Amino acid sequence: MLLDTHALLWFLEDSPKLPSEIKERIENSSQVVVSIASIWEIAIKLSINKLKLQFEFRELPAILEELEISILPLSFEDTNIYLSLPLHHRDPFDRILIAQAINHSLSIASADIAFDAYATIRRLWG
């Protein structure tokens, strides 16, 4: 399971915005990953003061490791798939997540219904 950026943040902050079913899936799944693109998106939003965390950004790798959430690096094939995606969704961070989900045969935990336009991925939510 690949976590969208907001799903990751809501999980880490134990937010009520994260459906309990998704929280349970994250806690019980044998494979949970977060894209390095999401880490980059978090860093960008922190740098422009559009996001506040309940922890220090530099602590994130250790937190993820403790929770057994792996960081998925970007590969050339991810970007090649990105290039071929139809423009159902224009957000570049979400599009790379879609490409990674396709490339690695992962479902995506996301509230974003725009992901549903891509028939080759499975979106998990609520």
Helices and strands as residue ranges (DSSP letters): E 2-3, H 5-12, H 20-28, E 32-35, H 36-47, G 57-59, H 60-66, E 69-72, H 76-84, H 92-104, E 108-109, G 113-117, E 123-124
